[in-house]
Amino acid sequence: MAKLSTSQRATIREEFPHLARDVKTFPVRDGEDPWTLQEVSELALLLLEDRERYTRELAAADAELSDLLRNSGDGAGDDQADYGSSALEREQELTLVNNLRDLLAQTSHALGRIRNGTYATCEITGSPIGKARLQAFPRATLSVEAKAREERR
């Protein structure tokens, strides 16, 4: 674990004023060590950086998609391949925009869970999600068991 800089710690304190208190209530699975302020701060900082990056990328992708939609007929002749190519490009850009929106929403939701003290708790079962799972995927909202049940449906 890298030590957080003074400015990073200040950002965490500003964004999550009750984190030092809340981290003590974040549940862990059997056999795991309790969450530390350092561990959660690192995950929160990663999520904040992701949110900023996704916001920038989404703005750029939205602009690109708007441009593609606005100019969808420009330069396309009567060739079906031109129309198909343009349609494929629009669909790919739309998929990118939707994926970025989903990631941004998941990231914002995870930050909200840290902020309100419910991070690390499965939204379906109320059991601990697990430190290893959250360190690998900080946006996780379900325990491994709940996620497996959801995917089977």
Secondary structure, DSSP 8 states (H G I E B T S, - for coil): -----HHHHHHHHHH-TTHHHHGGG----TT-----HHHHHHHHHHHHHHHHHHHHHHHHHHHHHHHHHHTTTTT--S-HHHHHHHHHHHHHHHHHHHHHHHHHHHHHHHHHHHHTT-TTB-TTT-SB--HHHHHH-TT--S-HHHHHHHHH-
